[in-house]
Amino acid sequence: MEKLAQALGISYQQLQKYEVGSNRVSCGRLWMIGQTLDLPIGFFFEGLDGDRQPEGGEPEALVSRRTINVARQLEEIEDQALRDQLLAMIRTCARSGRMAS
């Protein structure tokens, strides 16, 4: 772990905080860790369900694979007016879902 911390340019204590989860690891830092350990970035996500939120986490800060896919598909729609209408519909559905809860 000391060698990894040195390679990343951080202290051993900082790396320990990442390991135990007391500090969050940024995407860039996670990529650097994978590069240093010669691991693909997907290694860190194996076995995770893309729609599941970690316990005790901040759900608003996390994005599921489904959400990312929907955003990508919306961006592929060339007609801006249609895209805006779809977004308005999604907002309406989300609001009505919150009201029903």
C-alpha positions in Angstrom: 0.0 0.0 0.0 2.9 2.3 0.6 4.1 1.8 -2.9 0.7 2.5 -4.3 0.3 5.7 -2.2 3.7 6.9 -3.5 2.8 6.1 -7.1 -0.4 8.1 -6.7 1.3 11.0 -5.0 -0.8 10.7 -1.8 0.0 9.8 1.8 -0.4 6.3 3.1 -3.1 7.6 5.5 -5.1 9.0 2.6 -5.0 5.7 0.8 -6.2 4.0 4.0 -9.1 6.4 4.2 -10.0 5.4 0.7 -9.8 1.8 1.6 -12.0 2.0 4.6 -14.5 4.3 3.0 -14.0 7.3 5.2 -13.1 9.4 2.1 -14.6 9.0 -1.3 -12.5 8.2 -4.3 -13.0 10.4 -7.3 -13.4 8.9 -10.7 -10.0 10.3 -11.8 -8.3 8.9 -8.7 -10.0 5.5 -9.3 -8.7 5.5 -12.8 -5.2 6.2 -11.6 -5.4 3.4 -9.1 -6.5 1.0 -11.9 -3.7 2.2 -14.1 -1.1 1.8 -11.3 -2.3 -1.7 -10.5 -2.7 -2.6 -14.1 -6.5 -3.3 -13.7 -9.3 -2.2 -16.0 -11.7 0.3 -14.5 -14.5 -2.2 -14.7 -12.7 -4.3 -12.1 -13.8 -2.0 -9.4 -17.5 -2.4 -10.3 -17.7 -6.1 -10.9 -20.7 -7.7 -9.2 -22.5 -4.4 -8.6 -26.1 -3.9 -9.6 -26.2 -0.7 -11.6 -29.6 0.4 -10.2 -28.9 -0.3 -6.6 -27.8 2.5 -4.3 -25.2 1.8 -1.6 -26.6 1.8 1.9 -25.9 5.0 3.7 -24.9 6.8 0.5 -26.3 9.9 -1.0 -28.7 8.6 -3.7 -28.9 12.1 -5.3 -25.2 12.0 -6.0 -25.2 8.6 -7.6 -26.4 7.8 -11.2 -27.6 4.4 -12.3 -26.6 2.8 -15.6 -30.3 3.1 -16.6 -30.2 6.9 -16.1 -27.1 7.2 -18.1 -28.5 5.2 -20.9 -31.7 7.2 -21.0 -29.7 10.5 -21.1 -27.6 9.2 -23.9 -30.7 8.1 -25.9 -32.3 11.5 -25.3 -29.2 13.2 -26.7 -29.4 11.1 -29.8 -32.8 12.7 -30.7 -32.0 15.4 -33.2 -35.3 17.3 -32.9 -34.8 19.7 -30.0 -38.5 20.4 -29.6 -39.2 16.7 -29.3 -36.4 16.3 -26.8 -37.8 19.2 -24.7 -41.3 17.6 -24.8 -40.0 14.3 -23.6 -38.1 15.9 -20.8 -41.2 17.8 -19.7 -43.2 14.5 -19.8 -40.5 12.9 -17.6 -40.6 15.8 -15.1 -44.4 15.5 -14.9 -44.3 11.7 -14.4 -41.6 12.2 -11.7 -43.7 14.8 -9.8 -46.9 12.7 -10.0 -44.9 9.7 -8.6 -43.7 11.8 -5.7 -47.2 13.0 -5.0 -48.6 9.4 -5.0 -46.0 8.3 -2.4 
